[in-house]
Amino acid sequence: MLDLQRLRALHAVSVHGTVGAAATALGYTSSAVSQQIAKLERETRTVLLEREGRGVRLTDEAYQLVAAARELLAIVERAETELEERRGVPAGRLTIAAFASAARGLLPSVLADLALRHPALDARLSEVDPHLSVDLVAKGAVDLAVAHDWDIAPLPAPAGVEQAVIGDDLCDLLVPAGHPFAGRPAVRRSELGGERWICQPPGRVCHDWLLRTLRAAGHEPDVVHQAEENPTLVALVAAGLGVALIPRLGRGPLPEGVVEVPLDPMPVRRLYALWRTGAARRPAIAETVRTLRHHWPAVASHG
């Protein structure tokens, strides 16, 4: 008989792409995941993973097992949901994926609140890019995701995934204290041509939003510095190296030498909670979404 935990490990590797990433998602060590898959190979007398460069590749036989694992895990999820629903109390493990600034600015207070009020609930957080997190929910790799979109780049929700709005996160133009925009009550998007921009790398939502917005206003952005984390972007602005558009969530207090200037119209990104339709009745999902929405006003007011 095939062991469900070993199938879960193989499924995680197929979803996350590497043994290390699968281990992080499952809360195991890489060695533990490798051992689970090695045991599964012995049980099935089949090679499931092959070395490919520095990573691994799933064999055709592995993909057949992954398809079966996906069905079995869905059955287990339904059974767990029904049991939790009968008890009416949030319980069990709940895996949450959230993008960086939500993981920093929103989730700590939410997780602490859930732990205090629902000791039977084991909520676990992973920081994940917003577009990746939606796919992880759809594939059953995480139970719930906190993701975001922008007004000109809506977040797609695939079939079988439900979503609820958490709230709107405002975005400001950050400039060095000596910049001509500093002290202005507002700046129009049409005035942003000729600036030296600091933003996240290509492929990130904020980067793509900046390029599309400025090009729509008739400007080709001059991106001079790129960094993943918002605190790094703020530090570059503080050094007088350019300007940046940065959302308020998780940004923290601005250092001396950085001035916040509203844009007209003000950019907004909307935060969502997403979960699989099959888990919609689970009390842990409903309570976590409610707690996210409850904490949002206080978080949004402080940035």
C-alpha positions as CSV (number, residue, x, y, z in Angstrom):
1,M,0.0,0.0,0.0
2,L,1.3,3.4,-0.9
3,D,2.1,5.8,1.9
4,L,0.2,9.1,1.8
5,Q,3.0,11.1,3.3
6,R,5.5,9.9,0.7
7,L,3.0,10.7,-2.0
8,R,2.6,14.1,-0.5
9,A,6.4,14.7,-0.6
10,L,6.5,13.7,-4.3
11,H,3.5,16.0,-5.0
12,A,5.3,18.9,-3.3
13,V,8.4,18.4,-5.4
14,S,6.3,18.5,-8.6
15,V,4.6,21.7,-7.4
16,H,7.6,23.6,-6.1
17,G,10.2,22.3,-8.5
18,T,13.0,21.3,-6.1
19,V,13.4,19.1,-3.1
20,G,14.5,22.1,-1.0
21,A,11.5,24.2,-1.9
22,A,9.2,21.2,-1.3
23,A,10.8,20.7,2.1
24,T,10.3,24.3,3.0
25,A,6.6,24.2,2.0
26,L,6.0,21.0,4.0
27,G,8.0,22.1,7.1
28,Y,10.5,19.3,6.7
29,T,14.3,19.1,6.0
30,S,15.5,18.4,2.5
31,S,16.9,15.2,3.7
32,A,13.6,14.1,5.1
33,V,11.8,14.7,1.8
34,S,14.6,12.9,-0.1
35,Q,14.2,9.9,2.3
36,Q,10.4,9.8,1.8
37,I,10.8,9.7,-2.0
38,A,13.6,7.1,-1.8
39,K,11.2,4.9,0.2
40,L,8.5,5.5,-2.3
41,E,10.8,4.4,-5.1
42,R,11.6,1.2,-3.2
43,E,7.9,0.6,-2.6
44,T,7.0,1.1,-6.3
45,R,10.3,-0.4,-7.7
46,T,10.4,2.7,-9.9
47,V,12.8,5.6,-10.4
48,L,10.8,8.8,-9.6
49,L,13.5,11.5,-9.6
50,E,16.5,11.9,-11.9
51,R,19.3,14.3,-11.5
52,E,19.2,17.3,-14.0
53,G,22.1,19.7,-13.5
54,R,21.9,20.9,-9.9
55,G,18.2,20.0,-9.6
56,V,16.0,17.0,-10.2
57,R,13.5,16.0,-12.9
58,L,10.4,13.9,-12.4
59,T,10.1,10.8,-14.5
60,D,7.0,9.9,-16.5
61,E,6.1,7.3,-13.8
62,A,6.5,10.0,-11.1
63,Y,3.9,12.2,-12.9
64,Q,1.5,9.3,-12.9
65,L,1.9,9.0,-9.2
66,V,1.6,12.8,-8.8
67,A,-1.8,12.7,-10.5
68,A,-3.0,10.0,-8.2
69,A,-1.5,11.9,-5.2
70,R,-3.5,15.0,-6.2
71,E,-6.7,13.0,-6.1
72,L,-6.0,11.4,-2.8
73,L,-5.0,14.6,-1.2
74,A,-8.2,16.2,-2.4
75,I,-10.2,13.3,-0.8
76,V,-8.3,13.8,2.5
77,E,-8.9,17.5,2.4
78,R,-12.6,17.0,1.9
79,A,-12.7,14.5,4.8
80,E,-10.8,16.9,7.1
81,T,-13.0,19.8,6.1
82,E,-16.2,17.8,7.0
83,L,-14.8,16.8,10.4
84,E,-13.7,20.3,11.2
85,E,-17.0,21.6,10.0
86,R,-18.9,19.2,12.3
87,R,-16.8,20.3,15.3
88,G,-17.4,24.0,14.3
89,V,-14.0,25.0,15.6
90,P,-10.9,26.1,13.6
91,A,-8.4,23.3,14.0
92,G,-5.6,21.4,12.3
93,R,-2.8,22.7,10.1
94,L,-3.4,25.7,7.9
95,T,-0.7,26.6,5.4
96,I,-0.7,30.2,4.3
97,A,1.3,31.9,1.5
98,A,1.7,35.7,1.4
99,F,3.7,38.2,-0.6
100,A,6.6,39.9,1.2
101,S,5.0,43.1,2.5
102,A,1.9,41.3,3.6
103,A,4.0,38.7,5.4
104,R,5.8,41.6,7.2
105,G,3.0,44.2,7.7
106,L,-0.2,42.1,8.1
107,L,0.3,38.5,8.9
108,P,2.2,38.8,12.2
109,S,-0.8,40.4,14.0
110,V,-3.2,38.0,12.3
111,L,-1.2,34.9,13.2
112,A,-0.8,36.0,16.8
113,D,-4.5,36.7,17.1
114,L,-5.4,33.3,15.6
115,A,-2.9,31.5,18.0
116,L,-4.4,33.3,21.0
117,R,-8.1,32.6,20.2
118,H,-7.8,29.2,18.5
119,P,-5.1,27.1,20.1
120,A,-6.2,24.0,18.1
121,L,-5.3,25.8,14.9
122,D,-1.7,25.3,13.6
123,A,-1.3,28.2,11.1
124,R,2.0,28.3,9.2
125,L,3.2,31.0,6.9
126,S,5.5,31.0,3.8
127,E,6.5,34.1,1.9
128,V,5.7,33.7,-1.8
129,D,5.4,35.9,-4.8
130,P,1.7,36.8,-5.3
131,H,1.3,35.2,-8.7
132,L,3.0,32.0,-7.6
133,S,0.8,31.8,-4.5
134,V,-2.4,31.6,-6.6
135,D,-1.1,28.6,-8.5
136,L,0.0,27.0,-5.2
137,V,-3.6,27.3,-3.9
138,A,-5.0,25.8,-7.1
139,K,-2.6,22.9,-6.9
140,G,-3.3,22.2,-3.3
141,A,0.2,23.0,-2.1
142,V,-1.1,25.7,0.3
143,D,-4.5,26.1,2.0
144,L,-4.8,29.9,1.7
145,A,-3.0,32.7,0.0
146,V,-2.8,36.4,0.5
147,A,-2.1,38.0,-2.9
148,H,-2.6,41.4,-4.6
149,D,-3.2,43.0,-7.9
150,W,-3.2,46.6,-9.3
151,D,-5.8,48.6,-11.1
152,I,-4.4,47.9,-14.5
153,A,-3.2,44.3,-13.8
154,P,-6.1,42.2,-12.3
155,L,-5.3,39.1,-10.4
156,P,-6.5,35.9,-12.2
157,A,-8.4,33.4,-10.1
158,P,-8.4,30.0,-11.8
159,A,-11.4,27.6,-11.7
160,G,-11.8,26.0,-8.3
161,V,-10.3,28.9,-6.4
162,E,-12.4,31.4,-4.5
163,Q,-11.4,34.8,-3.3
164,A,-12.4,37.6,-0.9
165,V,-11.2,41.2,-0.8
166,I,-9.2,42.1,2.3
167,G,-8.7,45.7,1.5
168,D,-7.0,48.4,-0.6
169,D,-3.3,49.4,-0.1
170,L,-2.4,52.9,-1.2
171,C,0.8,53.7,-3.0
172,D,2.9,56.9,-2.7
173,L,5.7,58.5,-4.7
174,L,8.8,58.6,-2.5
175,V,11.4,61.3,-3.4
176,P,14.6,62.6,-1.8
177,A,14.0,65.6,0.5
178,G,15.6,68.0,-2.0
179,H,13.5,66.9,-4.9
180,P,11.3,69.5,-6.7
181,F,8.2,67.3,-5.9
182,A,9.0,67.4,-2.1
183,G,6.3,69.4,-0.4
184,R,3.9,69.3,-3.3
185,P,0.3,68.4,-2.2
186,A,0.1,66.0,-5.2
187,V,1.8,65.1,-8.4
188,R,0.1,64.1,-11.6
189,R,1.2,61.0,-13.5
190,S,1.8,63.2,-16.6
191,E,4.6,65.0,-14.6
192,L,6.7,61.8,-14.0
193,G,8.7,61.9,-17.2
194,G,12.5,62.3,-16.9
195,E,12.8,60.8,-13.4
196,R,15.4,58.2,-12.5
197,W,13.4,55.3,-11.1
198,I,14.1,52.8,-8.4
199,C,11.9,49.7,-8.5
200,Q,11.7,45.9,-8.2
201,P,13.1,43.7,-11.0
202,P,11.2,42.8,-14.2
203,G,8.5,40.2,-13.7
204,R,7.4,41.6,-10.4
205,V,3.9,43.1,-10.3
206,C,5.2,46.6,-9.1
207,H,7.8,46.8,-11.9
208,D,5.3,45.9,-14.5
209,W,2.7,48.3,-13.1
210,L,5.3,51.2,-13.2
211,L,6.2,50.5,-16.8
212,R,2.6,50.2,-18.0
213,T,1.5,53.3,-16.1
214,L,4.3,55.6,-17.3
215,R,4.0,54.4,-20.9
216,A,0.3,55.0,-20.8
217,A,1.2,58.6,-19.7
218,G,3.6,59.0,-22.6
219,H,6.8,58.4,-20.7
220,E,9.5,55.7,-21.1
221,P,10.7,55.0,-17.6
222,D,14.5,55.2,-16.9
223,V,15.0,52.4,-14.3
224,V,18.4,53.0,-12.8
225,H,18.3,50.7,-9.7
226,Q,16.4,47.5,-9.0
227,A,15.9,45.6,-5.7
228,E,13.6,43.0,-4.4
229,E,12.8,44.4,-0.9
230,N,10.9,47.7,-0.3
231,P,13.3,48.7,2.6
232,T,16.2,48.6,0.1
233,L,14.2,50.7,-2.4
234,V,13.6,53.3,0.4
235,A,17.3,53.3,1.3
236,L,18.2,54.1,-2.3
237,V,15.7,57.0,-2.4
238,A,17.2,58.3,0.9
239,A,20.6,58.3,-0.7
240,G,19.3,60.6,-3.4
241,L,19.6,58.1,-6.2
242,G,16.1,58.4,-7.7
243,V,12.4,58.2,-6.9
244,A,10.2,55.2,-6.3
245,L,6.5,54.2,-6.1
246,I,6.1,52.1,-3.0
247,P,2.9,50.7,-1.3
248,R,2.2,51.6,2.3
249,L,1.7,48.1,3.6
250,G,4.8,46.9,5.5
251,R,6.8,49.9,4.5
252,G,7.4,51.2,8.0
253,P,8.5,54.7,9.0
254,L,10.3,56.6,6.4
255,P,13.9,57.6,7.1
256,E,15.1,61.1,7.3
257,G,15.7,62.5,3.8
258,V,12.7,60.7,2.2
259,V,9.5,62.5,1.5
260,E,6.1,60.9,0.7
261,V,4.1,62.7,-2.1
262,P,0.6,61.6,-3.2
263,L,0.0,60.8,-6.8
264,D,-3.1,62.1,-8.6
265,P,-4.8,59.7,-9.2
266,M,-3.4,57.6,-6.3
267,P,-2.3,54.1,-7.3
268,V,-4.0,51.3,-5.4
269,R,-3.3,47.6,-5.1
270,R,-6.1,45.4,-3.8
271,L,-5.4,42.5,-1.4
272,Y,-7.2,39.2,-1.6
273,A,-7.5,36.0,0.3
274,L,-7.7,32.9,-1.9
275,W,-8.6,29.3,-1.1
276,R,-9.8,26.2,-2.9
277,T,-13.6,25.8,-3.4
278,G,-13.4,22.4,-1.8
279,A,-12.2,23.9,1.5
280,A,-14.6,26.8,1.6
281,R,-16.7,25.3,4.4
282,R,-13.6,24.7,6.6
283,P,-13.9,26.8,9.8
284,A,-10.1,27.5,9.7
285,I,-10.4,29.2,6.3
286,A,-13.5,31.2,7.2
287,E,-11.9,32.4,10.5
288,T,-8.6,33.3,9.0
289,V,-10.2,35.3,6.2
290,R,-12.4,37.1,8.9
291,T,-9.3,37.8,11.0
292,L,-7.4,39.2,8.0
293,R,-10.2,41.6,7.2
294,H,-10.6,42.5,10.9
295,H,-6.9,43.5,11.2
296,W,-6.7,45.3,7.8
297,P,-8.1,48.8,8.9
298,A,-5.5,49.2,11.7
299,V,-2.7,48.0,9.5
300,A,-3.7,50.2,6.5
301,S,-3.9,53.3,8.7
302,H,-0.4,52.8,9.9
303,G,1.2,51.7,6.7
